[in-house]
Amino acid sequence: MRDILIIGYNTRHICRSAKRAGYNVFSIEHFGDRDLFDIADGVAVFEEDDPSPEKIRELMDDFEYDTIVRGPGFESWDLETDVPVLNNDTKVFERVSDKFWLAEYLRKLDIPHPETYLIEDIDPSELDYPLMAKPRRGAGGVENLLIRSSEELEDAKSTHRDFIVQEYIDGRTVSISLIASHGEARSIAASEQISFPWLTEMPYAYTGNITPFLGRHVSLMEELAELVVSDLGLVGSNGVDFLIGRDGIVLLEVNPRFQGTLETVEEAYGINLFSMHVDSFSGILPERQRARAFAGKAILFAAQDIWIDEAKSDMLFECYKKGIVSDVSREGTLMAKNRPLTTLFSRGRTRKEVLDRLRTITEYMNNILNSCNSSSSTRVIRRFA
């Protein structure tokens, strides 16, 4: 196995890990950012928001490969191929990604989880508020809604289909990254989600994380994550999200796929998750390791429609070459409001050092991207590289 085809809406993070693991890497994806072309050995871009199976198969014919990995948005696709596909089974993925099914599953195991209802089945007058409404399937938190009253819930019921409603619990979100194989699972790292007000106006969107998380309850979260992932029969790289609230921890979601924490886990621990993912399909689980540093990432969303001209694209690409950013849009790209604009990284000896650096660089970059000039890349690199 040497030639990997990775298919997803955004594949850059998986491609980078696979390339660092020594594979020839090809990508079919939607965004086609400049840094992906720098990383991968071949890239095909589909322009459609919802491409047809025929379109994807046509693009697959452009490459020679011996293994496929389904990336974000394609984990449940039947690619109709005889080539090995290194992902969880599509039926397993569909079941585990169903938040209502997962709530019932966790209830039977007596694992703490927010009370969960289908939005169409509930009587707004019988519930305590606030509540959290979420898509029944899907990740990222972009469409999550805080419901403060029965009137707001009635409005949500009329406009949001295939949603669930959960009790709202305030707290800190922590993700456990695991590698699983043949009914076993091993925790690799704990990461905490972070956010700054200027990253996005969407209050529950995933905007980044810091690895490792060393707070209370980590051992218990790892134990529960390993139990659930093993019992579900998952394989490869998976994640389990927890919420640490006033009354302890609750398990929020199981993510049977590569997670957004991939890069910070690799950077903090000096490991390669793609290699571990591949090995797990042969029954090999990694040894536990200690973190060597703290690593963080933050996703900057477009606060308005932003035209990526040559100056902006070149500035971001120079910063990418210095390890400051990833996800560099090509010249001539219109980034619509609330779309991910770029991803910024930081590494340091302490959590505070990483958090402070991310806070500074994201605010600085946000200002630059809204009023770019020719000296911007020099200023950013001198200050943060």
N, C-alpha and C positions, 0 to 999 in steps of 0.2 A: 504494500500500500504506500504509494508515493504521491499520487495526484488527487487532490481533494477539490471537489466542487461544493461551494457553500451558497445556498439559495435563501434569500430573505429580503425584507424591505430595507434593512440596514445591516450589513455584514462586516463592517470594518473591524470591530473589536474581535470577532471570531477569526477573521482572516489574519489579523496581526499575530494572534496567539499561534495559529496554525503555521504561519510562515516562520515564526521564531522557533517552532518545534522542528523545523527542517523539511517541511512538506512543500511541494509545488501547489500553489493555491490559485483557484479560479473562483470568480464570484459572479452571480447573477443577482442584481439588486435594483432598488428603485432610485436611490439618490445619486450614486456614482460620484462621490466626492473626490477631490484631487488626491487626498492622502490614500484613499483606497487604491487608486491607480498606481501610486508609488509603492504600495505594499504588495498587491496581488500580481500574479504572473499573467492574468487575463481577466478582464471585466466586461460584462454585458449589462446594459442598463435597460430596464423596462420603464416606459414613461407612464403607463396606466396606473391609477390608484388601485384598481382591482383587475389584475391581468388574468387572461383566460388560461386554462391548462394548456391549450394549443400554443399560446404565445411562449409559455415557459419551456415547453418541450422543444419548440423551435430554437430557443436560445441555448438549451442544453446541448443541442446537436453541434454547436459551434466549438465545443471543447472536447478534449480527450481526458478522461478521468477514470479512476478506479474505485472511488468512494464518494459518497454524498453526505453532507450534513445540512439538515434543514434549519434555517435561522429564523429570526423574528418574523412572525406572520405566516410562516409556511410549515410550522411544526405539525399540523394536522393534515397536510396535503398528501394525497396518494400520487406519487410521481411516476408510477407505472414503469419501474425500472428493475432490471435484474442486478444492478450494481448494489453492493452493500450500503445501507443507509444507517448512519450512526446517530440515532435518536431514539427516544422513547417511542413505543408503539403508538400509532395515531389514535387508536381507540382509548388507550390508557391516557394519552395526553388530553383528549377531549373530556374524559370523565373527570380527571383531576383538576382541570382548568375551570370546571363548572363550580362556581362558588357556592351554589345552593347544595349541590351534591356533596361537596367537601364539608359543608356545615353539618349535614346529616351523618356523614362518616365520622367526623370528629366527636359528635355527640355520643355516638355508640361506643367510642373508645374512651369517653369521659375525659377528653382533653379540652381545657378551657378555650372557648371560642365565642365571639360575639353572637348574641341571639340574631338569627337570620331568617328573613321571610321573603317570599316572592312578592314583588310590589303589587301585583294584581290581586293577591289573596288577602291583603290586610285591610282592616277597618281603621282609618286614621283616628277615630275617636277613642280607640282602645289602647293607644300606645303612649309611652312616655317620650318626651322630646328633650334634646335634639336627637336626630337619627342620621345615619349616613346611607345614602343611596349610591349604588355602584352598578356598572354593567355586570350581568351575570357571568360573562366571559370577557377576557381581555385584561391587559395590564397597563401600568403607567400612571393610573390615577387621574388622567386628564378629564374624564367625564364624571368623576365623583362629585356628589352634591351633598351639602350639609342641609338637612331638613329641620327647621326650627318650630314648625307648627303643623296642625292638621290641615290648614289651608294650603301650605306649601306642599304637603304630601299629596293632596288632591290634585294640585297642578302638575306635580311630577308624574302621577299615575296617568294623566291624560296625554302626556308628551313623551314619556320614556318607556319604551317597550323592552322586554327581556332584561329588566333590572331586578336587583335584590335590594332589600333594606335591612340594615344592621343597627343594633344599638351603637350609639356613639361613645367611644372611649378615648379620652384624651391621654396622650403619652408619647413615648419615643419609639420609633419603628427601627427594628434591628433585623437584619437578614443573615441567616446561617447558610453558608455555601457548603455543599456536600458533593462527594463522588460516591456513586452507588453501583452495585453489581450483584446480581444473583441473590437477592434477598438480604444483602448487607449494605451498610452505608457508613461513610466516615466523614465527620465534620472537618472542614478545611479552615474556615475562618468565620468570624462574626464581623459584620459591617453595620454602621449606623447611618441612617439617612439624614441628610442635611438640606438646608435651604436658606436662601437670602431673599429679601423682598424684591430685589431688582432682577432676579433670575427669570421670574414669570409672574403674571397676575393670576394664574390658575393655582388656587391654594393647595390642592392635593396632588398636583403633578409630581412625578418623580424627577428630582432636580440634582441628584448626586448623592455621594456617600463618602465616608471615611472608614478605612480599614487599618488596624483591627479595632473592634469595639471591646473594651476591657472592663465594662461595668458589671453590675450585679446580674445574676441570673444566667450568665453565659453558659455555665455547665449544664444547667437545667434545660435551656433552650437547645443546646447541642444534643442532649439525650433525647428530648422529645422529637427533634427533627430527624435524628437517625431512626428512631422507632417508626415514625410515620412513613418516611421515604422507603425504608426496608419493607414495611408491611404493604405498601402500594406496589412494590415490585419495580420501582423505577431503576433506570440505569444511566450512567454517565454523569454529567454535570447537572445538578439540580439545586434549587434554593427553597428555603422555608422562611417566611416573614412572620415576625412576632411583634406585638405591641407591649411595651412595658408601661403599665398604668399604675395608678395609685394603689390598686388592690393586687398587684402582681402582674404576671404575664398572661397573654392570650395569644393563641396561634391564629394568624390572619389568613395566610394563603400559602399554598404549595405551588412553586413554579417549576414545572418539569422540563426545564430548558436551560440554556446558557443565560446567566443573569447580567444585569447592568453593572454589577460589582466586579466583573471578570478582571478588568485592568487593575483596579486597586488591590485586589487580592493577590494578583501576580506580582505587583510592584512591592507590596508590603512584605510578602513571604519569600520572594525570589524563586517562584515556582512557575510551571507552565501548565495551565489548566487544560489546554487542548490535548497535550500528551496524556494527562491523567484521564481525560474523557475517553480517548482512544483505548488506553490500557484497560479501562473498566469493562469494555466489551469482550475482553479476554479473561475476565475474572480477577484482574489485578487492582487492588486498592492502594492508595498512597499511604506512606507513613505520615504521622502528624509532625508538623514543624512549628517552630516558634517564629513569630514575626520579627523581621530585621529592621523595620522602620514603620512609620505611619505614611499612608498614601491616601490622597483624596481626589475626587473629581467633582465638577459642577457643570451642569448643562445650562447654558444661557439660551433662553427662548427669545424670539423676535417680539419686541414690545409693540411693533407696528409692521406694516409691510416694508421690507428692506430690500433694496436692489443691491446685489453683490456685484460691484464693478471691479475693474482690474486692480485698483488700489487695495480694496478690501480683501479680495481673494489672495493677492500676493502677500499682503501683510499677514494674513492667517497662515499661509503656507510657510512663510519664513518662521513663524512661531511654532508651527508643527515640526519643522526640522530641528528646532531647539528643544522639543519635548514639552512645550507649554500647552499646545492645543491639539485636538483632533477634530475630524468632521469639518473639512475645509471645502466650502461650496465653490463650484466653478464660476468663473466670470460669466455674467449674463444670467445668473440665477435670481429669480424673485422669491425671497423668503417671506411667506405669508405670516401675518400676525399669529402668534402663539405656536409657530412651528419651531422645533429645535434649531438654533442658529449655529452653535459650535459648542465643543466640550473642552473644558480647561482642567489642567492637572497640577497637583502639587505633591511634594514628598518632603518629609522632615523627620526629626528625631522625636517629636512630641505631637500629640493631637492638637494642642493649641497652636503650635507653629504651622501645621498644615491648614488648620481652619482659618487662621489669620491671613495666611498667604492667599488662600482661595477667596476669602472675602475681599481682599484688596485687588487681586487680579481680575476677578469677575466684574467688580464695579468699574474698574479702569477700562476693561475691554468693552463693557456695555457702552460707556461714553464714547469710545473710539469708533465703534461700529455705527453709531448714529451720526458721527461727523468725522469721517475718515480723512486723513491727509497723508501726504507722501512720506512723512517722517514717523508715522505711527509705529511701524514694525521695529524701527531702530529703538524707539523709546521703550516699547514693551520688552524687547530682548535685553536691553541694557538693564532694565529694572528687575526682570523676573527670571531670566535664564540662568 
